[in-house]
Structures are given as structure tokens and as C-alpha cells.
Amino acid sequence: MARPNVELHRRKLYRIYVDESGDHTYHSLDDAAKRYLGLSGCIIESEYYATTFQPALEVLKRRYFHHDPDEPIILHRREIIEAKGTFWRLRNADNRQAFDQDLLKFFCEQKYVLITVVIDKKAHLERYGESAFHPYHYCLAALLERYCGFLKLFDATCDVMLENRQKTEDEKLIAAYRMLYDSGTQQRSRDFFQKVLTSCEPKLKPKTANIACLQMADLLAYPSKQEVLMEAGRISGRTHLNW
């Protein structure tokens, strides 16, 4: 699923910020909550991100939550839903409604493209058995095929930022990315990726780094995955949550 909300510019640098929704393992696949893995990427032009997107998100945060310059506010979907920690003010219904409306307005007004890829891990495992791909790596390859193809149309260059995971998973992820960069995929040659990607490795940043668009990806990954599953007829509207 690609949702364009931006006028792309030729020969500018873009970055995709990626986060996941769901379990990346092949465990408990009869549980619908664990059967599907979604990977969402927010594509944004680097100059626009620095001058407009990031400052606007900081203004939104400070409007509702206590600001300490030494402890930046990190938006995290689960903590916001549960009104935990920094987000305790959202326990008040009026504050919650106002924040939700302003956040949705922010999503609508900013210039970005959102791409979401979802894998049915149960179906994939049943089809490929021991040859089944690592679900996260499979989704990342599909996501980057769409990302690079999209920006090739506009003669733009790009790189990739992912949120840190566990050390072993990060090492496997970097290796999978390098393989894609060096060898391509079954659908695309290495030249397809190398003509667009500016680096042979992804950038990895922790949640605590306060990367605005990684927080955006965190907030949108779950509802985007649910929308894809609804459109594919895999879940009903009752299963879908706006948040």
C-alpha cells in the first residue's frame, strides 16, 4: 500500500524510516495477532524533514506533554494508548480527544509517502517450508523494491533508517540488506538498487534518539497493517482499530 502525500522533487535526497507491526518469528501462527507481520516505511525529503516536519512534531509534543530538554519526548503508540509515563495527561478524555485530533491533523498536513508491506507468515511457511524467508527480511526486500522503484521515477537518491532491535537481529538485518544491495532480489537486479540507494548499509537508530519520522512510522505501522488486511479481506472491520 502506498499513500502519496508529497510532490517529489528531482535529484533530491529522500529517506525512508521503517518500523514493524507484529511478530517476526514463525511461532503461534494460528493466533491472528501473530500470523501477520507488517512493515511500514515513511518516505520524506531530507531538507523538508529538517526544516518543517521535525520542528512541527516537536511543537505538537510540547503542546500536550511536559518538556525537559535533557529527556526528549518519544512518541510510542503503546504508551500513548495506555496513557503511561509521559502520556499520563491523556487519561483525561478532553486532553485525549484534543491530542488525537491534532495528531491526525499533523498526519494529514505533512508531506510524505507511506508504504506498507504485510506478509501472511502461516501461508508463506506452508508454501515454502524450510526454504521460507525470514519474515522481516522478506518484507524489507519488498518494501525497498517499491521504495527504490518509486523514487527512480523522479531521478532521486535515497537511504534507509531502521529502529535498532536486538544485536543478533540487527546483524542479520544488516547482512540481508547488504545481500540485497550487492545481489538484488528475484525481481530486481543489484543495479536497480545501487542506482538509487546512497549507502550499502541501513542506518540504525535507537528509539531514545528521538528521530521524528521513526516515531511517525511507529504510530502508523499498526493501523496501516490493519487497513491492508481489511482491504485483502483477511480481517473484519470489527478487528480494525484506528490506533
C-alpha positions as CSV (number, residue, x, y, z in Angstrom):
1,M,0.0,0.0,0.0
2,A,1.4,3.4,-1.0
3,R,-0.2,6.6,0.1
4,P,1.4,9.6,-1.7
5,N,1.0,12.9,0.1
6,V,4.0,14.7,-1.4
7,E,5.2,16.4,-4.6
8,L,8.5,14.7,-5.3
9,H,11.5,16.8,-6.5
10,R,14.1,15.6,-8.9
11,R,17.7,15.0,-7.7
12,K,16.9,15.5,-4.0
13,L,17.8,13.1,-1.2
14,Y,15.0,11.1,0.4
15,R,15.0,8.8,3.4
16,I,12.6,6.0,4.4
17,Y,12.0,5.5,8.1
18,V,10.9,1.9,8.8
19,D,9.1,0.2,11.7
20,E,7.2,-3.0,12.1
21,S,3.9,-4.2,13.5
22,G,3.6,-7.8,14.6
23,D,5.9,-10.7,15.4
24,H,8.8,-11.5,13.1
25,T,9.0,-15.2,14.2
26,Y,7.2,-18.3,12.9
27,H,5.6,-19.1,16.3
28,S,1.9,-19.3,17.2
29,L,0.7,-18.7,13.7
30,D,-2.8,-19.8,14.5
31,D,-3.1,-16.7,16.5
32,A,-4.3,-13.9,14.2
33,A,-2.4,-11.3,16.2
34,K,0.9,-13.1,15.4
35,R,0.1,-14.5,12.0
36,Y,0.7,-11.3,10.1
37,L,3.8,-9.1,10.1
38,G,3.6,-5.6,8.6
39,L,6.5,-3.3,7.7
40,S,5.7,0.4,7.2
41,G,8.1,3.0,5.8
42,C,7.6,6.8,5.8
43,I,9.4,8.4,2.9
44,I,10.3,12.0,3.3
45,E,12.6,14.5,1.6
46,S,15.6,15.3,3.9
47,E,15.5,19.1,3.7
48,Y,11.8,19.2,4.3
49,Y,12.2,16.8,7.2
50,A,14.8,19.1,8.9
51,T,13.1,22.4,8.3
52,T,9.4,21.5,8.6
53,F,8.5,18.0,9.7
54,Q,10.7,17.5,12.7
55,P,10.1,21.0,14.2
56,A,6.4,20.7,13.8
57,L,6.3,17.4,15.6
58,E,8.2,18.8,18.5
59,V,5.8,21.7,18.7
60,L,2.9,19.2,18.9
61,K,4.6,17.2,21.6
62,R,5.3,20.3,23.8
63,R,1.7,21.4,23.4
64,Y,0.5,18.4,25.4
65,F,3.3,17.0,27.4
66,H,6.0,18.2,29.9
67,H,9.2,19.2,28.1
68,D,12.6,18.5,29.5
69,P,15.4,19.3,27.0
70,D,17.5,16.6,28.6
71,E,14.8,14.0,28.3
72,P,13.1,14.4,24.9
73,I,9.5,13.2,24.5
74,I,9.4,10.0,22.4
75,L,6.1,9.1,20.9
76,H,5.3,5.4,21.2
77,R,2.0,4.0,20.2
78,R,1.5,1.5,23.0
79,E,2.4,4.0,25.7
80,I,0.1,6.6,24.2
81,I,-2.8,4.2,24.1
82,E,-2.3,3.2,27.7
83,A,-1.5,6.8,28.8
84,K,1.6,5.7,30.6
85,G,4.6,7.7,31.8
86,T,4.9,11.0,29.9
87,F,1.5,10.5,28.4
88,W,-0.5,10.4,31.7
89,R,-2.3,13.6,30.7
90,L,-4.2,11.5,28.1
91,R,-6.1,9.9,30.9
92,N,-8.3,13.0,30.7
93,A,-10.9,12.5,28.0
94,D,-10.8,16.1,26.8
95,N,-7.0,16.0,26.5
96,R,-7.1,12.7,24.7
97,Q,-9.6,14.0,22.2
98,A,-7.7,17.2,21.5
99,F,-4.4,15.3,21.1
100,D,-5.8,12.7,18.8
101,Q,-7.4,15.4,16.6
102,D,-4.1,17.4,16.4
103,L,-2.1,14.3,15.7
104,L,-4.4,13.2,12.9
105,K,-4.2,16.8,11.5
106,F,-0.5,16.6,11.6
107,F,-0.6,13.3,9.7
108,C,-2.8,14.8,7.0
109,E,-0.9,18.1,6.6
110,Q,2.7,16.8,6.4
111,K,4.3,15.9,3.0
112,Y,5.4,12.3,3.0
113,V,4.7,8.9,1.4
114,L,3.7,5.9,3.4
115,I,4.3,2.4,2.1
116,T,3.2,-0.8,4.0
117,V,4.0,-4.4,3.2
118,V,2.3,-7.3,5.0
119,I,3.2,-11.0,5.0
120,D,1.0,-13.9,5.9
121,K,3.6,-15.9,7.8
122,K,1.4,-19.0,8.0
123,A,0.7,-19.1,4.3
124,H,4.4,-18.4,3.5
125,L,5.7,-21.1,5.8
126,E,3.1,-23.7,4.4
127,R,4.2,-22.9,0.9
128,Y,8.0,-22.8,1.3
129,G,8.7,-24.9,4.4
130,E,12.3,-24.9,5.4
131,S,13.1,-22.5,2.5
132,A,10.8,-19.8,3.9
133,F,12.4,-16.4,4.2
134,H,12.9,-14.6,7.4
135,P,9.6,-12.6,7.6
136,Y,11.2,-9.2,8.5
137,H,13.8,-9.6,5.7
138,Y,11.2,-10.6,3.2
139,C,9.1,-7.6,4.0
140,L,12.1,-5.3,3.9
141,A,13.1,-6.5,0.5
142,A,9.5,-6.0,-0.8
143,L,9.4,-2.6,0.8
144,L,12.7,-1.5,-0.7
145,E,11.7,-2.7,-4.2
146,R,8.7,-0.3,-4.0
147,Y,10.7,2.5,-2.4
148,C,13.5,2.4,-5.0
149,G,11.1,2.0,-7.9
150,F,9.0,4.9,-6.7
151,L,12.0,7.3,-6.4
152,K,13.7,6.1,-9.7
153,L,10.7,7.7,-11.5
154,F,11.8,11.1,-10.1
155,D,15.6,10.6,-10.5
156,A,16.0,10.9,-6.8
157,T,18.5,9.3,-4.4
158,C,17.7,7.8,-1.0
159,D,18.8,5.9,2.1
160,V,17.2,3.8,4.8
161,M,16.8,4.2,8.5
162,L,15.6,1.4,10.8
163,E,15.0,1.3,14.5
164,N,17.5,-0.8,16.5
165,R,16.4,-4.2,17.5
166,Q,18.4,-6.9,19.4
167,K,22.1,-7.1,18.5
168,T,21.8,-10.5,16.8
169,E,18.7,-9.4,14.8
170,D,20.5,-6.2,13.8
171,E,23.5,-8.1,12.5
172,K,21.2,-10.4,10.4
173,L,19.3,-7.4,9.1
174,I,22.4,-5.6,8.0
175,A,23.6,-8.8,6.3
176,A,20.2,-9.2,4.5
177,Y,20.4,-5.5,3.4
178,R,23.9,-5.9,2.1
179,M,22.9,-9.0,0.1
180,L,20.0,-7.1,-1.5
181,Y,22.4,-4.2,-2.3
182,D,25.1,-6.4,-3.7
183,S,23.0,-9.1,-5.4
184,G,19.5,-7.7,-5.9
185,T,16.3,-9.8,-5.4
186,Q,14.5,-12.3,-7.5
187,Q,12.5,-9.5,-9.1
188,R,15.2,-6.7,-9.3
189,S,18.9,-6.6,-10.2
190,R,21.5,-5.0,-7.9
191,D,21.8,-2.1,-10.4
192,F,18.1,-1.3,-9.7
193,F,19.0,-0.7,-6.0
194,Q,22.5,0.7,-6.4
195,K,21.4,3.5,-8.7
196,V,19.1,4.9,-6.1
197,L,20.4,3.9,-2.6
198,T,23.3,6.0,-1.4
199,S,24.6,3.5,1.1
200,C,25.3,-0.2,1.2
201,E,24.1,-0.4,4.8
202,P,21.0,0.9,6.5
203,K,21.2,3.4,9.3
204,L,20.1,2.0,12.7
205,K,19.0,4.3,15.5
206,P,17.5,3.5,19.0
207,K,14.1,4.8,20.0
208,T,15.8,7.1,22.5
209,A,17.5,9.0,19.7
210,N,14.2,11.0,19.2
211,I,14.0,10.5,15.4
212,A,10.8,12.2,14.5
213,C,9.9,10.1,11.4
214,L,10.8,6.8,13.2
215,Q,8.1,7.8,15.7
216,M,5.8,8.5,12.8
217,A,6.4,5.0,11.5
218,D,5.8,3.6,15.0
219,L,2.4,5.3,15.2
220,L,1.3,4.4,11.7
221,A,2.6,0.8,11.4
222,Y,-0.2,-1.0,13.2
223,P,-3.2,0.9,11.7
224,S,-1.6,0.6,8.2
225,K,-1.2,-3.1,8.6
226,Q,-4.8,-3.5,9.7
227,E,-6.0,-1.5,6.7
228,V,-4.1,-3.7,4.3
229,L,-5.6,-6.8,6.0
230,M,-9.1,-5.3,5.8
231,E,-8.7,-4.5,2.1
232,A,-7.5,-8.0,1.5
233,G,-10.5,-9.5,3.3
234,R,-8.3,-11.1,6.0
235,I,-9.9,-9.4,8.9
236,S,-13.3,-7.7,9.5
237,G,-13.9,-4.1,10.3
238,R,-14.5,-5.1,13.9
239,T,-10.9,-6.2,14.2
240,H,-9.6,-2.9,12.9
241,L,-8.5,-0.2,15.3
242,N,-7.8,3.4,14.2
243,W,-4.9,3.4,16.7
